[in-house]
Amino acid sequence: MKKIISILLLVIAILCFSACSDKDTNNADIKNTTEVIVTFPNRTTTEKQVLEDSVYEKVYFEMFGNKVNATISQELNDQLEKAKTIKEPILDDSMKEIGSVWVQYKNSNEMVEFGKVYTGAENKMYIQAFENEHNGVLCISEGNDNRSNILF
């Protein structure tokens, strides 16, 4: 009888300790997560026409520690080129940096940081190209309306 009670207590103790350790690791994971959650819907290459004579070989966005490869399209090429020269709106203190844009130019083997990605009022997202001498930022997302967003 004592052996059965001892084994039962041992099993209960093991279950208690394993439950406590899972709770501690879950709390640690929750404390280390970022409040902002960005989802990237899947798109097929048929949704954007691939551009053969683009300035860029590869483009990816690095946001919240995640890298998202972008399909080279006419829209993406035009928006990145426009980000280099746009004058309005300008970068201000209300915009928060959330990531980077990296590009590999044609005839180059090196990925270089093109610019930064910011979020602003009404959840709009912007790109500021390092080559832009006017401190202008290009709106790439109109908040919840993602029709102009080059990330998605």
Biotite code that builds the C-alpha atoms (Angstrom):
import biotite.structure as struc

atoms = struc.array([
    struc.Atom([0.000, 0.000, 0.000], chain_id="A", res_id=1, res_name="MET", atom_name="CA", element="C"),
    struc.Atom([2.847, 2.395, 0.843], chain_id="A", res_id=2, res_name="LYS", atom_name="CA", element="C"),
    struc.Atom([4.515, 1.656, -2.503], chain_id="A", res_id=3, res_name="LYS", atom_name="CA", element="C"),
    struc.Atom([1.344, 2.529, -4.427], chain_id="A", res_id=4, res_name="ILE", atom_name="CA", element="C"),
    struc.Atom([0.894, 5.809, -2.526], chain_id="A", res_id=5, res_name="ILE", atom_name="CA", element="C"),
    struc.Atom([4.593, 6.673, -3.022], chain_id="A", res_id=6, res_name="SER", atom_name="CA", element="C"),
    struc.Atom([4.388, 6.011, -6.772], chain_id="A", res_id=7, res_name="ILE", atom_name="CA", element="C"),
    struc.Atom([1.180, 8.028, -7.031], chain_id="A", res_id=8, res_name="LEU", atom_name="CA", element="C"),
    struc.Atom([2.742, 10.972, -5.164], chain_id="A", res_id=9, res_name="LEU", atom_name="CA", element="C"),
    struc.Atom([5.815, 10.755, -7.384], chain_id="A", res_id=10, res_name="LEU", atom_name="CA", element="C"),
    struc.Atom([3.675, 10.875, -10.546], chain_id="A", res_id=11, res_name="VAL", atom_name="CA", element="C"),
    struc.Atom([1.676, 13.836, -9.211], chain_id="A", res_id=12, res_name="ILE", atom_name="CA", element="C"),
    struc.Atom([4.883, 15.681, -8.277], chain_id="A", res_id=13, res_name="ALA", atom_name="CA", element="C"),
    struc.Atom([6.330, 15.122, -11.753], chain_id="A", res_id=14, res_name="ILE", atom_name="CA", element="C"),
    struc.Atom([3.139, 16.413, -13.372], chain_id="A", res_id=15, res_name="LEU", atom_name="CA", element="C"),
    struc.Atom([3.147, 19.494, -11.145], chain_id="A", res_id=16, res_name="CYS", atom_name="CA", element="C"),
    struc.Atom([6.765, 20.330, -11.945], chain_id="A", res_id=17, res_name="PHE", atom_name="CA", element="C"),
    struc.Atom([6.303, 19.808, -15.666], chain_id="A", res_id=18, res_name="SER", atom_name="CA", element="C"),
    struc.Atom([3.191, 22.014, -15.665], chain_id="A", res_id=19, res_name="ALA", atom_name="CA", element="C"),
    struc.Atom([5.029, 24.759, -13.764], chain_id="A", res_id=20, res_name="CYS", atom_name="CA", element="C"),
    struc.Atom([8.024, 24.723, -16.110], chain_id="A", res_id=21, res_name="SER", atom_name="CA", element="C"),
    struc.Atom([5.748, 24.993, -19.190], chain_id="A", res_id=22, res_name="ASP", atom_name="CA", element="C"),
    struc.Atom([3.979, 27.980, -17.655], chain_id="A", res_id=23, res_name="LYS", atom_name="CA", element="C"),
    struc.Atom([7.292, 29.732, -16.933], chain_id="A", res_id=24, res_name="ASP", atom_name="CA", element="C"),
    struc.Atom([8.586, 29.268, -20.475], chain_id="A", res_id=25, res_name="THR", atom_name="CA", element="C"),
    struc.Atom([5.270, 30.450, -21.924], chain_id="A", res_id=26, res_name="ASN", atom_name="CA", element="C"),
    struc.Atom([5.396, 33.597, -19.765], chain_id="A", res_id=27, res_name="ASN", atom_name="CA", element="C"),
    struc.Atom([8.981, 34.257, -20.871], chain_id="A", res_id=28, res_name="ALA", atom_name="CA", element="C"),
    struc.Atom([7.948, 33.883, -24.509], chain_id="A", res_id=29, res_name="ASP", atom_name="CA", element="C"),
    struc.Atom([5.018, 36.256, -24.042], chain_id="A", res_id=30, res_name="ILE", atom_name="CA", element="C"),
    struc.Atom([7.189, 38.896, -22.343], chain_id="A", res_id=31, res_name="LYS", atom_name="CA", element="C"),
    struc.Atom([9.698, 38.840, -25.216], chain_id="A", res_id=32, res_name="ASN", atom_name="CA", element="C"),
    struc.Atom([7.171, 39.238, -28.027], chain_id="A", res_id=33, res_name="THR", atom_name="CA", element="C"),
    struc.Atom([6.421, 42.498, -29.790], chain_id="A", res_id=34, res_name="THR", atom_name="CA", element="C"),
    struc.Atom([2.975, 44.022, -29.519], chain_id="A", res_id=35, res_name="GLU", atom_name="CA", element="C"),
    struc.Atom([2.771, 44.780, -33.250], chain_id="A", res_id=36, res_name="VAL", atom_name="CA", element="C"),
    struc.Atom([1.807, 41.781, -35.366], chain_id="A", res_id=37, res_name="ILE", atom_name="CA", element="C"),
    struc.Atom([2.246, 42.004, -39.118], chain_id="A", res_id=38, res_name="VAL", atom_name="CA", element="C"),
    struc.Atom([0.875, 39.288, -41.354], chain_id="A", res_id=39, res_name="THR", atom_name="CA", element="C"),
    struc.Atom([2.020, 38.767, -44.907], chain_id="A", res_id=40, res_name="PHE", atom_name="CA", element="C"),
    struc.Atom([-0.694, 37.202, -47.056], chain_id="A", res_id=41, res_name="PRO", atom_name="CA", element="C"),
    struc.Atom([0.502, 34.746, -49.674], chain_id="A", res_id=42, res_name="ASN", atom_name="CA", element="C"),
    struc.Atom([0.423, 35.927, -53.264], chain_id="A", res_id=43, res_name="ARG", atom_name="CA", element="C"),
    struc.Atom([1.307, 34.027, -56.341], chain_id="A", res_id=44, res_name="THR", atom_name="CA", element="C"),
    struc.Atom([3.619, 35.394, -59.020], chain_id="A", res_id=45, res_name="THR", atom_name="CA", element="C"),
    struc.Atom([0.614, 35.644, -61.353], chain_id="A", res_id=46, res_name="THR", atom_name="CA", element="C"),
    struc.Atom([-0.767, 38.499, -59.261], chain_id="A", res_id=47, res_name="GLU", atom_name="CA", element="C"),
    struc.Atom([2.132, 40.770, -60.218], chain_id="A", res_id=48, res_name="LYS", atom_name="CA", element="C"),
    struc.Atom([3.755, 40.833, -63.577], chain_id="A", res_id=49, res_name="GLN", atom_name="CA", element="C"),
    struc.Atom([7.453, 40.004, -63.214], chain_id="A", res_id=50, res_name="VAL", atom_name="CA", element="C"),
    struc.Atom([9.691, 42.686, -64.701], chain_id="A", res_id=51, res_name="LEU", atom_name="CA", element="C"),
    struc.Atom([12.659, 41.534, -66.771], chain_id="A", res_id=52, res_name="GLU", atom_name="CA", element="C"),
    struc.Atom([14.484, 44.874, -67.182], chain_id="A", res_id=53, res_name="ASP", atom_name="CA", element="C"),
    struc.Atom([14.272, 46.094, -63.601], chain_id="A", res_id=54, res_name="SER", atom_name="CA", element="C"),
    struc.Atom([16.993, 48.095, -61.889], chain_id="A", res_id=55, res_name="VAL", atom_name="CA", element="C"),
    struc.Atom([16.918, 45.499, -59.102], chain_id="A", res_id=56, res_name="TYR", atom_name="CA", element="C"),
    struc.Atom([17.893, 41.834, -59.086], chain_id="A", res_id=57, res_name="GLU", atom_name="CA", element="C"),
    struc.Atom([16.471, 41.061, -55.627], chain_id="A", res_id=58, res_name="LYS", atom_name="CA", element="C"),
    struc.Atom([14.481, 43.015, -53.044], chain_id="A", res_id=59, res_name="VAL", atom_name="CA", element="C"),
    struc.Atom([13.522, 42.023, -49.538], chain_id="A", res_id=60, res_name="TYR", atom_name="CA", element="C"),
    struc.Atom([11.979, 43.749, -46.570], chain_id="A", res_id=61, res_name="PHE", atom_name="CA", element="C"),
    struc.Atom([13.304, 43.065, -43.086], chain_id="A", res_id=62, res_name="GLU", atom_name="CA", element="C"),
    struc.Atom([10.681, 43.824, -40.456], chain_id="A", res_id=63, res_name="MET", atom_name="CA", element="C"),
    struc.Atom([10.531, 42.678, -36.834], chain_id="A", res_id=64, res_name="PHE", atom_name="CA", element="C"),
    struc.Atom([13.379, 40.243, -37.478], chain_id="A", res_id=65, res_name="GLY", atom_name="CA", element="C"),
    struc.Atom([11.601, 38.611, -40.442], chain_id="A", res_id=66, res_name="ASN", atom_name="CA", element="C"),
    struc.Atom([12.783, 38.804, -44.034], chain_id="A", res_id=67, res_name="LYS", atom_name="CA", element="C"),
    struc.Atom([10.139, 38.972, -46.746], chain_id="A", res_id=68, res_name="VAL", atom_name="CA", element="C"),
    struc.Atom([11.258, 38.554, -50.352], chain_id="A", res_id=69, res_name="ASN", atom_name="CA", element="C"),
    struc.Atom([9.454, 40.781, -52.820], chain_id="A", res_id=70, res_name="ALA", atom_name="CA", element="C"),
    struc.Atom([8.622, 39.855, -56.388], chain_id="A", res_id=71, res_name="THR", atom_name="CA", element="C"),
    struc.Atom([10.316, 42.233, -58.803], chain_id="A", res_id=72, res_name="ILE", atom_name="CA", element="C"),
    struc.Atom([7.453, 43.911, -60.661], chain_id="A", res_id=73, res_name="SER", atom_name="CA", element="C"),
    struc.Atom([6.971, 47.164, -62.556], chain_id="A", res_id=74, res_name="GLN", atom_name="CA", element="C"),
    struc.Atom([5.047, 48.534, -59.550], chain_id="A", res_id=75, res_name="GLU", atom_name="CA", element="C"),
    struc.Atom([7.842, 47.670, -57.117], chain_id="A", res_id=76, res_name="LEU", atom_name="CA", element="C"),
    struc.Atom([10.523, 49.046, -59.436], chain_id="A", res_id=77, res_name="ASN", atom_name="CA", element="C"),
    struc.Atom([8.586, 52.309, -59.920], chain_id="A", res_id=78, res_name="ASP", atom_name="CA", element="C"),
    struc.Atom([7.885, 52.761, -56.218], chain_id="A", res_id=79, res_name="GLN", atom_name="CA", element="C"),
    struc.Atom([11.507, 52.181, -55.191], chain_id="A", res_id=80, res_name="LEU", atom_name="CA", element="C"),
    struc.Atom([12.674, 54.646, -57.842], chain_id="A", res_id=81, res_name="GLU", atom_name="CA", element="C"),
    struc.Atom([10.038, 57.173, -56.698], chain_id="A", res_id=82, res_name="LYS", atom_name="CA", element="C"),
    struc.Atom([11.206, 56.759, -53.075], chain_id="A", res_id=83, res_name="ALA", atom_name="CA", element="C"),
    struc.Atom([14.591, 58.161, -54.157], chain_id="A", res_id=84, res_name="LYS", atom_name="CA", element="C"),
    struc.Atom([13.137, 61.500, -55.317], chain_id="A", res_id=85, res_name="THR", atom_name="CA", element="C"),
    struc.Atom([9.859, 62.095, -53.440], chain_id="A", res_id=86, res_name="ILE", atom_name="CA", element="C"),
    struc.Atom([9.698, 65.432, -51.611], chain_id="A", res_id=87, res_name="LYS", atom_name="CA", element="C"),
    struc.Atom([6.424, 65.208, -49.650], chain_id="A", res_id=88, res_name="GLU", atom_name="CA", element="C"),
    struc.Atom([5.589, 64.047, -47.034], chain_id="A", res_id=89, res_name="PRO", atom_name="CA", element="C"),
    struc.Atom([8.807, 64.347, -45.103], chain_id="A", res_id=90, res_name="ILE", atom_name="CA", element="C"),
    struc.Atom([10.029, 62.123, -42.291], chain_id="A", res_id=91, res_name="LEU", atom_name="CA", element="C"),
    struc.Atom([8.891, 63.452, -38.901], chain_id="A", res_id=92, res_name="ASP", atom_name="CA", element="C"),
    struc.Atom([8.940, 62.420, -35.242], chain_id="A", res_id=93, res_name="ASP", atom_name="CA", element="C"),
    struc.Atom([5.477, 60.788, -35.423], chain_id="A", res_id=94, res_name="SER", atom_name="CA", element="C"),
    struc.Atom([6.850, 58.061, -37.721], chain_id="A", res_id=95, res_name="MET", atom_name="CA", element="C"),
    struc.Atom([8.421, 55.008, -36.087], chain_id="A", res_id=96, res_name="LYS", atom_name="CA", element="C"),
    struc.Atom([11.043, 52.833, -37.752], chain_id="A", res_id=97, res_name="GLU", atom_name="CA", element="C"),
    struc.Atom([9.892, 49.220, -38.130], chain_id="A", res_id=98, res_name="ILE", atom_name="CA", element="C"),
    struc.Atom([12.317, 47.759, -40.636], chain_id="A", res_id=99, res_name="GLY", atom_name="CA", element="C"),
    struc.Atom([14.629, 48.041, -43.618], chain_id="A", res_id=100, res_name="SER", atom_name="CA", element="C"),
    struc.Atom([14.555, 47.594, -47.374], chain_id="A", res_id=101, res_name="VAL", atom_name="CA", element="C"),
    struc.Atom([17.452, 45.660, -48.898], chain_id="A", res_id=102, res_name="TRP", atom_name="CA", element="C"),
    struc.Atom([18.168, 45.473, -52.622], chain_id="A", res_id=103, res_name="VAL", atom_name="CA", element="C"),
    struc.Atom([20.585, 43.792, -54.954], chain_id="A", res_id=104, res_name="GLN", atom_name="CA", element="C"),
    struc.Atom([21.111, 45.863, -58.082], chain_id="A", res_id=105, res_name="TYR", atom_name="CA", element="C"),
    struc.Atom([21.519, 44.154, -61.439], chain_id="A", res_id=106, res_name="LYS", atom_name="CA", element="C"),
    struc.Atom([25.167, 43.401, -62.263], chain_id="A", res_id=107, res_name="ASN", atom_name="CA", element="C"),
    struc.Atom([26.001, 43.252, -58.546], chain_id="A", res_id=108, res_name="SER", atom_name="CA", element="C"),
    struc.Atom([26.447, 40.348, -56.158], chain_id="A", res_id=109, res_name="ASN", atom_name="CA", element="C"),
    struc.Atom([25.968, 42.404, -53.020], chain_id="A", res_id=110, res_name="GLU", atom_name="CA", element="C"),
    struc.Atom([22.790, 43.135, -51.046], chain_id="A", res_id=111, res_name="MET", atom_name="CA", element="C"),
    struc.Atom([22.774, 46.759, -49.860], chain_id="A", res_id=112, res_name="VAL", atom_name="CA", element="C"),
    struc.Atom([20.439, 48.542, -47.510], chain_id="A", res_id=113, res_name="GLU", atom_name="CA", element="C"),
    struc.Atom([18.219, 50.758, -49.685], chain_id="A", res_id=114, res_name="PHE", atom_name="CA", element="C"),
    struc.Atom([16.301, 52.530, -46.931], chain_id="A", res_id=115, res_name="GLY", atom_name="CA", element="C"),
    struc.Atom([14.078, 52.268, -43.883], chain_id="A", res_id=116, res_name="LYS", atom_name="CA", element="C"),
    struc.Atom([10.421, 51.315, -43.417], chain_id="A", res_id=117, res_name="VAL", atom_name="CA", element="C"),
    struc.Atom([8.340, 53.481, -41.089], chain_id="A", res_id=118, res_name="TYR", atom_name="CA", element="C"),
    struc.Atom([4.823, 53.410, -39.719], chain_id="A", res_id=119, res_name="THR", atom_name="CA", element="C"),
    struc.Atom([2.909, 56.609, -39.174], chain_id="A", res_id=120, res_name="GLY", atom_name="CA", element="C"),
    struc.Atom([-0.538, 57.945, -38.415], chain_id="A", res_id=121, res_name="ALA", atom_name="CA", element="C"),
    struc.Atom([-3.538, 55.754, -39.261], chain_id="A", res_id=122, res_name="GLU", atom_name="CA", element="C"),
    struc.Atom([-1.263, 52.673, -39.627], chain_id="A", res_id=123, res_name="ASN", atom_name="CA", element="C"),
    struc.Atom([0.187, 53.956, -42.911], chain_id="A", res_id=124, res_name="LYS", atom_name="CA", element="C"),
    struc.Atom([3.570, 52.531, -43.901], chain_id="A", res_id=125, res_name="MET", atom_name="CA", element="C"),
    struc.Atom([6.338, 54.502, -45.582], chain_id="A", res_id=126, res_name="TYR", atom_name="CA", element="C"),
    struc.Atom([9.740, 53.919, -47.191], chain_id="A", res_id=127, res_name="ILE", atom_name="CA", element="C"),
    struc.Atom([12.562, 56.417, -46.944], chain_id="A", res_id=128, res_name="GLN", atom_name="CA", element="C"),
    struc.Atom([15.377, 55.791, -49.427], chain_id="A", res_id=129, res_name="ALA", atom_name="CA", element="C"),
    struc.Atom([18.856, 56.701, -48.226], chain_id="A", res_id=130, res_name="PHE", atom_name="CA", element="C"),
    struc.Atom([19.447, 58.368, -51.625], chain_id="A", res_id=131, res_name="GLU", atom_name="CA", element="C"),
    struc.Atom([16.546, 60.798, -51.033], chain_id="A", res_id=132, res_name="ASN", atom_name="CA", element="C"),
    struc.Atom([18.087, 64.187, -50.308], chain_id="A", res_id=133, res_name="GLU", atom_name="CA", element="C"),
    struc.Atom([14.708, 65.769, -49.393], chain_id="A", res_id=134, res_name="HIS", atom_name="CA", element="C"),
    struc.Atom([13.914, 63.492, -46.384], chain_id="A", res_id=135, res_name="ASN", atom_name="CA", element="C"),
    struc.Atom([10.767, 62.493, -48.257], chain_id="A", res_id=136, res_name="GLY", atom_name="CA", element="C"),
    struc.Atom([8.972, 59.250, -47.521], chain_id="A", res_id=137, res_name="VAL", atom_name="CA", element="C"),
    struc.Atom([6.852, 57.242, -49.945], chain_id="A", res_id=138, res_name="LEU", atom_name="CA", element="C"),
    struc.Atom([3.538, 55.879, -48.644], chain_id="A", res_id=139, res_name="CYS", atom_name="CA", element="C"),
    struc.Atom([3.408, 52.169, -49.475], chain_id="A", res_id=140, res_name="ILE", atom_name="CA", element="C"),
    struc.Atom([0.325, 51.273, -47.434], chain_id="A", res_id=141, res_name="SER", atom_name="CA", element="C"),
    struc.Atom([-2.863, 53.203, -46.789], chain_id="A", res_id=142, res_name="GLU", atom_name="CA", element="C"),
    struc.Atom([-3.542, 51.655, -43.369], chain_id="A", res_id=143, res_name="GLY", atom_name="CA", element="C"),
    struc.Atom([-6.023, 48.799, -43.596], chain_id="A", res_id=144, res_name="ASN", atom_name="CA", element="C"),
    struc.Atom([-6.521, 49.404, -47.338], chain_id="A", res_id=145, res_name="ASP", atom_name="CA", element="C"),
    struc.Atom([-3.530, 47.545, -48.806], chain_id="A", res_id=146, res_name="ASN", atom_name="CA", element="C"),
    struc.Atom([-4.170, 48.205, -52.496], chain_id="A", res_id=147, res_name="ARG", atom_name="CA", element="C"),
    struc.Atom([-1.028, 50.351, -52.818], chain_id="A", res_id=148, res_name="SER", atom_name="CA", element="C"),
    struc.Atom([1.143, 48.210, -50.580], chain_id="A", res_id=149, res_name="ASN", atom_name="CA", element="C"),
    struc.Atom([4.252, 46.742, -52.210], chain_id="A", res_id=150, res_name="ILE", atom_name="CA", element="C"),
    struc.Atom([4.787, 44.403, -49.276], chain_id="A", res_id=151, res_name="LEU", atom_name="CA", element="C"),
    struc.Atom([1.664, 42.328, -49.906], chain_id="A", res_id=152, res_name="PHE", atom_name="CA", element="C"),
])
